Amino acid sequence: MLIPSIDIQDGQAVQLRQGKTLILKAGDPRPLARAFGMLGEIAVIDLDAAMGKGHNGELIRDLLTLARCRVGGGIRDVQAARGWLDAGAAKVILGTAATPEILSELPRERTIAALDAKDGEVVVEGWVKPTGKGIIERIHELRSLVSGFLVTFVEIEGTLSGLNASRVIPIVQAAGSYCRVTAAGGVKSANEVGALDKIGADAQVGMAIYQGLMDTADAYAACLTTDRADKLWPTVICDEFGTALGLAYSSAESLREAVRTQRGVYYSRSRQSIWRKGETSGSTQELLRIDTDCDRDTLRFIVRQTGTGFCHSGTHTCWGQHIGLSSLQSRLQSIAALAASGQSPAGSYTSRLLTDHELLASKIREESRELTEAQDREHITREAADLMYFATTLLTKHGISLSDVGTELDRRALKLSRRGGESKGA
């Protein structure tokens, strides 16, 4: 698949040729991370840290909250690598520090070794010092310690001269089935990304995207397959909870428009045209993420649904309304919206809680105590439901969704360092 690259220098996204010559500045990397991250992992490289000229650590931490990031640049020891993994990096990319001694102390599944190759030989120190080791030899030494390799073809990096997939085949074979190869250098077209994907490699691309030569949605589509005569991809649409809202279809054109607008856009088979969800009903969708299944022939759109819901019948899903916690949140949000407009339902306890912080705080403390004191399964379930109601009301009051909480829990799950978790007392 495509791995868009955000190279950061002095707080800005930049692109260099051959790692030296500044070709362009793309400004604040945050909007880029949001847009690129919609399609999967992105690579974030701290050029200042790599060159020993400072770092962009705080900025990169912001990016970790916006996208699934592979972080590289200036990671020279175990402590620095673990620091980025604790901060929420999906993976870390190590260059000269990718030694057996260091890699053995890091989780294999979240570690990538960066190998810079010039005419098949690994080079270091700004790509000027030959090591005397071939790229295949180095891969054989490290493949049991990492989940992937980032292989940069130095002689064509930043040149937009194209990268033939045939050059990557022996590298993929050397890496084996448990290491994913990401190729960088010279990639200029969506077709090249697709060709690399077919041989089992990803393409890390910067220059072609920034110069407008490659559309990220086209590169994503180039990796997909379909056995349908109409060349469409079935698209399962889910909300932030992962609840399926319905089934639609995507075309290359609708996918491009969905990514460009960051909205739910599909292909209507009945009208044989682009369908922008909510264009007439007002029940629009903010597109959060696109995933492909293991066979690359079905898409999943994660969206934030507005209005009455996804279904034309006015329900949240094509199988009916919300259930469980998503239903609770939806009801609370509706009441909060009415309260904000001065139309609170008469006698609504939730409306009272939304405006009386002391009452809400007291109920949360009360229900927390009762939950810990409950003994049997039924009692525990009832008390947990009470606590979830009041806690979700507090979240709703502050504009926080349960999916935001889920995202925070997912981020914490990436941490390697663990606290003891002792009680803080009463």
ZARO-284195 format. One line per field, with one value per residue (C-alpha): residue number from 1; x, y, z. Coordinates in nm, 2 decimals. Last residue first. Example, Ala and Ser with C-alpha at 12.3 -4.5 7.8 and 13.67 -1.06 7.14 Angstrom:
<rs>
badren: [2, 1];
east: [1.37, 1.23];
north: [-0.11, -0.45];
up: [0.71, 0.78];
</rs>
This chain:
<rs>
badren: [426, 425, 424, 423, 422, 421, 420, 419, 418, 417, 416, 415, 414, 413, 412, 411, 410, 409, 408, 407, 406, 405, 404, 403, 402, 401, 400, 399, 398, 397, 396, 395, 394, 393, 392, 391, 390, 389, 388, 387, 386, 385, 384, 383, 382, 381, 380, 379, 378, 377, 376, 375, 374, 373, 372, 371, 370, 369, 368, 367, 366, 365, 364, 363, 362, 361, 360, 359, 358, 357, 356, 355, 354, 353, 352, 351, 350, 349, 348, 347, 346, 345, 344, 343, 342, 341, 340, 339, 338, 337, 336, 335, 334, 333, 332, 331, 330, 329, 328, 327, 326, 325, 324, 323, 322, 321, 320, 319, 318, 317, 316, 315, 314, 313, 312, 311, 310, 309, 308, 307, 306, 305, 304, 303, 302, 301, 300, 299, 298, 297, 296, 295, 294, 293, 292, 291, 290, 289, 288, 287, 286, 285, 284, 283, 282, 281, 280, 279, 278, 277, 276, 275, 274, 273, 272, 271, 270, 269, 268, 267, 266, 265, 264, 263, 262, 261, 260, 259, 258, 257, 256, 255, 254, 253, 252, 251, 250, 249, 248, 247, 246, 245, 244, 243, 242, 241, 240, 239, 238, 237, 236, 235, 234, 233, 232, 231, 230, 229, 228, 227, 226, 225, 224, 223, 222, 221, 220, 219, 218, 217, 216, 215, 214, 213, 212, 211, 210, 209, 208, 207, 206, 205, 204, 203, 202, 201, 200, 199, 198, 197, 196, 195, 194, 193, 192, 191, 190, 189, 188, 187, 186, 185, 184, 183, 182, 181, 180, 179, 178, 177, 176, 175, 174, 173, 172, 171, 170, 169, 168, 167, 166, 165, 164, 163, 162, 161, 160, 159, 158, 157, 156, 155, 154, 153, 152, 151, 150, 149, 148, 147, 146, 145, 144, 143, 142, 141, 140, 139, 138, 137, 136, 135, 134, 133, 132, 131, 130, 129, 128, 127, 126, 125, 124, 123, 122, 121, 120, 119, 118, 117, 116, 115, 114, 113, 112, 111, 110, 109, 108, 107, 106, 105, 104, 103, 102, 101, 100, 99, 98, 97, 96, 95, 94, 93, 92, 91, 90, 89, 88, 87, 86, 85, 84, 83, 82, 81, 80, 79, 78, 77, 76, 75, 74, 73, 72, 71, 70, 69, 68, 67, 66, 65, 64, 63, 62, 61, 60, 59, 58, 57, 56, 55, 54, 53, 52, 51, 50, 49, 48, 47, 46, 45, 44, 43, 42, 41, 40, 39, 38, 37, 36, 35, 34, 33, 32, 31, 30, 29, 28, 27, 26, 25, 24, 23, 22, 21, 20, 19, 18, 17, 16, 15, 14, 13, 12, 11, 10, 9, 8, 7, 6, 5, 4, 3, 2, 1];
east: [-0.96, -0.62, -0.42, -0.43, -0.14, -0.12, 0.23, 0.29, 0.37, 0.62, 0.55, 0.26, 0.06, -0.25, -0.26, -0.33, -0.62, -0.76, -0.75, -0.92, -1.19, -1.25, -1.29, -1.53, -1.73, -1.78, -1.66, -1.85, -1.80, -2.16, -2.16, -1.87, -2.04, -2.36, -2.15, -2.02, -2.37, -2.51, -2.20, -2.23, -2.59, -2.51, -2.22, -2.46, -2.71, -2.44, -2.28, -2.62, -2.70, -2.35, -2.36, -2.15, -2.20, -1.97, -1.74, -2.05, -2.21, -1.90, -1.87, -2.25, -2.21, -1.90, -2.07, -2.39, -2.20, -2.02, -2.36, -2.52, -2.23, -2.22, -2.59, -2.65, -2.61, -2.75, -3.08, -3.11, -3.06, -3.33, -3.58, -3.88, -4.00, -3.78, -3.51, -3.59, -3.34, -3.13, -2.84, -3.09, -3.22, -2.87, -2.79, -3.11, -3.01, -2.65, -2.78, -3.00, -2.71, -2.48, -2.72, -2.78, -2.40, -2.37, -2.62, -2.82, -2.85, -3.15, -3.25, -3.08, -3.00, -2.84, -2.92, -3.28, -3.45, -3.59, -3.32, -3.07, -2.75, -2.88, -3.12, -2.86, -2.49, -2.27, -1.90, -1.75, -1.53, -1.54, -1.46, -1.35, -1.37, -1.14, -0.80, -0.81, -0.72, -0.98, -0.93, -0.95, -1.07, -1.07, -1.25, -1.50, -1.74, -2.09, -2.39, -2.75, -2.87, -3.12, -3.03, -2.65, -2.66, -2.43, -2.26, -2.35, -2.14, -2.32, -2.48, -2.82, -2.91, -2.55, -2.48, -2.11, -2.00, -1.90, -1.89, -1.68, -1.31, -1.36, -1.05, -1.06, -1.43, -1.38, -1.10, -1.30, -1.60, -1.39, -1.22, -1.56, -1.71, -2.02, -2.26, -2.35, -2.50, -2.45, -2.21, -2.12, -1.75, -1.80, -1.69, -1.96, -1.93, -1.99, -1.91, -1.80, -1.83, -1.57, -1.68, -1.51, -1.85, -1.77, -1.70, -1.39, -1.23, -0.87, -0.72, -0.36, -0.41, -0.71, -0.47, -0.24, -0.55, -0.67, -0.32, -0.32, 0.02, 0.19, 0.07, 0.42, 0.36, 0.24, 0.53, 0.79, 0.67, 0.62, 0.69, 0.57, 0.47, 0.59, 0.43, 0.49, 0.14, 0.19, 0.49, 0.29, 0.01, 0.25, 0.41, 0.06, 0.00, 0.29, 0.62, 0.83, 1.19, 1.31, 1.14, 1.05, 0.87, 0.93, 0.71, 0.89, 0.72, 0.70, 1.06, 1.29, 1.52, 1.22, 1.10, 1.46, 1.48, 1.15, 1.24, 1.43, 1.15, 0.91, 1.06, 1.09, 1.03, 1.26, 1.09, 1.43, 1.38, 1.56, 1.71, 2.06, 1.96, 1.72, 1.57, 1.47, 1.24, 1.25, 0.98, 0.87, 1.21, 1.44, 1.44, 1.50, 1.82, 2.12, 1.94, 1.84, 2.20, 2.32, 2.04, 2.14, 2.50, 2.77, 3.09, 2.96, 2.98, 3.00, 2.81, 2.45, 2.42, 2.64, 2.55, 2.55, 2.42, 2.53, 2.28, 2.37, 2.33, 2.12, 1.98, 1.85, 1.59, 1.50, 1.14, 1.02, 0.66, 0.62, 0.97, 0.91, 1.24, 1.53, 1.66, 1.66, 1.93, 2.19, 2.10, 2.17, 1.93, 2.08, 2.22, 1.87, 1.58, 1.21, 0.96, 0.61, 0.25, 0.38, 0.17, 0.39, 0.51, 0.64, 0.82, 0.98, 1.07, 1.27, 1.45, 1.53, 1.66, 1.91, 1.98, 1.64, 1.74, 1.48, 1.19, 0.83, 0.57, 0.24, -0.12, -0.28, -0.41, -0.30, 0.05, 0.07, 0.07, 0.35, 0.54, 0.51, 0.64, 0.94, 1.06, 1.43, 1.76, 2.03, 2.17, 2.10, 1.85, 1.69, 1.65, 1.51, 1.23, 1.06, 0.69, 0.58, 0.21, -0.01, -0.35, -0.57, -0.72, -0.38, -0.28, -0.55, -0.51, -0.13, -0.12, -0.34, -0.09, 0.23, 0.22, 0.40, 0.46, 0.81, 0.98, 1.29, 1.55, 1.87, 2.03, 1.86, 1.91, 1.64, 1.46, 1.09, 0.96, 0.69, 0.76, 0.86, 1.23, 1.25, 0.99, 0.96, 0.60, 0.59, 0.28, 0.29, 0.09, 0.00];
north: [0.85, 0.70, 0.73, 0.35, 0.18, 0.16, 0.02, 0.21, 0.04, 0.13, -0.02, 0.20, 0.11, 0.01, 0.37, 0.49, 0.24, 0.36, 0.72, 0.62, 0.44, 0.76, 0.96, 0.69, 0.75, 1.10, 1.42, 1.74, 1.85, 1.79, 1.47, 1.34, 1.42, 1.25, 0.95, 0.92, 0.95, 0.67, 0.45, 0.47, 0.36, 0.08, -0.04, -0.04, -0.26, -0.50, -0.53, -0.61, -0.88, -1.04, -1.05, -0.85, -0.47, -0.26, -0.14, -0.04, 0.14, 0.35, 0.45, 0.53, 0.78, 0.94, 0.98, 1.10, 1.37, 1.49, 1.52, 1.71, 1.95, 2.01, 2.11, 2.21, 1.88, 1.70, 1.90, 1.82, 1.45, 1.46, 1.59, 1.74, 1.92, 1.84, 2.11, 2.35, 2.64, 2.57, 2.42, 2.21, 2.06, 1.98, 1.82, 1.61, 1.48, 1.42, 1.21, 1.00, 0.93, 0.85, 0.60, 0.44, 0.41, 0.25, -0.03, -0.02, 0.23, 0.21, -0.03, -0.27, -0.01, 0.19, 0.51, 0.50, 0.75, 0.51, 0.63, 0.46, 0.64, 0.83, 1.10, 1.38, 1.32, 1.02, 1.02, 0.78, 0.47, 0.35, -0.02, -0.14, -0.48, -0.63, -0.60, -0.97, -0.89, -0.61, -0.25, 0.03, 0.39, 0.64, 0.94, 1.04, 1.30, 1.18, 1.39, 1.34, 1.66, 1.46, 1.61, 1.59, 1.36, 1.09, 1.22, 0.97, 0.97, 0.83, 0.52, 0.62, 0.27, 0.17, 0.48, 0.52, 0.65, 0.97, 0.99, 1.30, 1.39, 1.61, 1.49, 1.14, 1.09, 1.24, 1.00, 0.71, 0.82, 0.83, 0.50, 0.35, 0.27, 0.07, 0.08, -0.14, -0.02, 0.14, -0.13, -0.05, 0.00, 0.24, 0.53, 0.45, 0.19, 0.18, -0.15, -0.07, -0.32, -0.23, -0.15, -0.27, -0.30, -0.66, -0.75, -0.95, -0.67, -0.58, -0.29, -0.17, 0.08, 0.22, 0.34, 0.51, 0.67, 0.79, 0.94, 1.14, 1.14, 1.41, 1.69, 1.81, 1.71, 1.36, 1.29, 1.42, 1.21, 0.85, 0.53, 0.24, -0.09, -0.43, -0.77, -0.82, -0.69, -0.39, -0.28, -0.28, -0.09, 0.18, 0.20, 0.24, 0.53, 0.72, 0.88, 0.65, 0.77, 0.66, 0.45, 0.09, -0.05, -0.42, -0.62, -0.88, -1.21, -1.36, -1.33, -1.03, -1.19, -1.25, -0.89, -0.76, -0.99, -0.84, -0.48, -0.41, -0.58, -0.32, -0.05, 0.28, 0.60, 0.90, 1.13, 1.24, 1.26, 0.93, 0.79, 0.70, 0.65, 0.36, 0.37, 0.04, 0.07, -0.28, -0.46, -0.65, -0.65, -0.88, -1.20, -1.00, -0.83, -1.03, -1.15, -0.80, -0.68, -0.95, -0.85, -0.48, -0.56, -0.48, -0.29, -0.01, 0.27, 0.63, 0.90, 0.83, 1.10, 0.90, 0.55, 0.34, -0.02, -0.15, -0.25, 0.04, 0.28, 0.14, 0.31, 0.06, 0.16, -0.11, -0.12, -0.19, -0.24, -0.62, -0.68, -0.52, -0.36, -0.49, -0.72, -0.43, -0.25, -0.53, -0.67, -0.33, -0.09, 0.22, 0.32, 0.36, 0.29, 0.34, 0.32, 0.17, 0.26, 0.56, 0.63, 0.82, 0.50, 0.38, 0.71, 0.68, 0.32, 0.42, 0.70, 0.47, 0.19, 0.41, 0.62, 0.75, 1.06, 1.03, 0.79, 0.77, 0.54, 0.71, 0.62, 0.96, 1.27, 1.21, 1.10, 1.42, 1.63, 1.42, 1.50, 1.87, 1.82, 1.62, 1.85, 1.81, 1.99, 2.00, 1.64, 1.56, 1.29, 1.51, 1.79, 1.55, 1.42, 1.17, 1.09, 0.79, 0.74, 0.45, 0.41, 0.59, 0.86, 0.92, 1.12, 1.38, 1.42, 1.41, 1.66, 1.90, 1.87, 1.91, 2.29, 2.42, 2.22, 2.35, 2.25, 2.13, 2.16, 2.00, 1.75, 1.42, 1.32, 1.58, 1.73, 1.76, 1.97, 1.96, 2.24, 2.27, 2.34, 2.03, 1.77, 1.49, 1.37, 1.05, 0.89, 0.51, 0.37, 0.00];
up: [4.92, 4.85, 4.53, 4.48, 4.32, 3.94, 3.91, 3.59, 3.26, 3.00, 2.65, 2.56, 2.25, 2.47, 2.59, 2.24, 2.20, 2.54, 2.41, 2.09, 2.29, 2.50, 2.18, 2.06, 2.37, 2.26, 2.42, 2.38, 2.74, 2.85, 2.65, 2.85, 3.18, 3.06, 2.95, 3.31, 3.45, 3.23, 3.26, 3.64, 3.63, 3.39, 3.61, 3.91, 3.72, 3.60, 3.94, 4.09, 3.84, 3.88, 4.26, 4.50, 4.46, 4.68, 4.40, 4.19, 4.48, 4.54, 4.17, 4.17, 4.45, 4.31, 3.97, 4.13, 4.33, 4.02, 3.83, 4.12, 4.15, 3.78, 3.75, 3.39, 3.21, 3.52, 3.49, 3.12, 3.20, 3.46, 3.20, 3.38, 3.07, 2.77, 2.72, 2.44, 2.51, 2.21, 2.42, 2.61, 2.28, 2.17, 2.51, 2.49, 2.14, 2.26, 2.55, 2.33, 2.09, 2.37, 2.52, 2.17, 2.12, 2.46, 2.38, 2.06, 1.78, 1.55, 1.28, 1.04, 0.77, 1.04, 1.23, 1.13, 0.90, 0.64, 0.39, 0.63, 0.74, 1.04, 1.14, 1.11, 1.14, 1.09, 1.19, 0.94, 0.93, 0.57, 0.51, 0.17, 0.00, -0.26, -0.11, 0.01, 0.37, 0.39, 0.30, 0.55, 0.50, 0.79, 0.94, 0.67, 0.80, 0.70, 0.60, 0.71, 0.54, 0.33, -0.01, -0.01, 0.29, 0.13, -0.18, -0.45, -0.77, -1.07, -1.22, -1.09, -0.97, -0.90, -0.69, -0.63, -0.29, -0.10, 0.28, 0.34, 0.37, 0.06, -0.13, 0.02, -0.07, -0.41, -0.50, -0.37, -0.57, -0.89, -0.84, -0.77, -0.43, -0.34, -0.05, 0.25, 0.58, 0.92, 1.05, 1.41, 1.45, 1.74, 1.52, 1.27, 1.00, 0.62, 0.45, 0.09, -0.19, -0.45, -0.81, -1.13, -1.31, -1.41, -1.05, -0.97, -0.78, -0.67, -0.48, -0.48, -0.75, -0.55, -0.28, -0.53, -0.69, -0.35, -0.28, -0.60, -0.76, -0.97, -0.75, -0.65, -0.29, -0.38, -0.62, -0.37, -0.07, -0.13, 0.08, -0.13, 0.02, -0.09, -0.15, -0.52, -0.60, -0.37, -0.57, -0.89, -0.73, -0.60, -0.95, -1.10, -0.87, -1.02, -0.92, -0.70, -0.73, -0.39, -0.12, -0.08, 0.22, 0.28, 0.51, 0.72, 0.82, 0.47, 0.39, 0.39, 0.12, -0.11, -0.07, -0.15, -0.45, -0.58, -0.52, -0.84, -1.04, -0.90, -1.13, -0.94, -1.13, -1.21, -0.96, -0.86, -0.48, -0.42, -0.74, -0.64, -0.28, -0.33, 0.01, 0.18, 0.48, 0.63, 0.82, 1.13, 1.29, 1.48, 1.27, 0.96, 1.09, 0.95, 0.64, 0.56, 0.58, 0.34, 0.09, 0.11, 0.04, 0.29, 0.22, 0.45, 0.19, 0.34, 0.15, 0.22, 0.49, 0.72, 0.60, 0.28, 0.22, -0.12, -0.39, -0.63, -0.34, -0.06, 0.25, 0.50, 0.76, 1.01, 1.12, 1.47, 1.60, 1.56, 1.69, 2.02, 2.13, 2.33, 2.06, 1.82, 2.02, 2.04, 1.69, 1.54, 1.38, 1.54, 1.20, 1.08, 1.31, 1.22, 1.50, 1.47, 1.56, 1.74, 2.05, 2.29, 2.46, 2.12, 2.08, 2.42, 2.35, 2.05, 2.24, 2.53, 2.30, 2.13, 1.82, 1.70, 1.51, 1.24, 1.24, 1.34, 1.18, 1.24, 1.27, 1.24, 1.42, 1.78, 1.67, 1.47, 1.79, 1.93, 1.61, 1.68, 2.04, 1.91, 1.63, 1.70, 1.71, 1.45, 1.48, 1.12, 1.20, 1.47, 1.23, 0.96, 1.19, 0.97, 0.99, 0.79, 0.74, 0.83, 0.67, 0.42, 0.64, 0.78, 0.46, 0.51, 0.89, 0.87, 0.59, 0.79, 1.08, 0.87, 0.88, 0.57, 0.25, 0.18, -0.15, -0.32, -0.04, -0.16, 0.09, 0.14, -0.23, -0.31, -0.01, 0.06, 0.35, 0.61, 0.85, 1.21, 1.14, 0.92, 0.90, 0.64, 0.61, 0.40, 0.25, 0.29, -0.01, 0.00];
</rs>
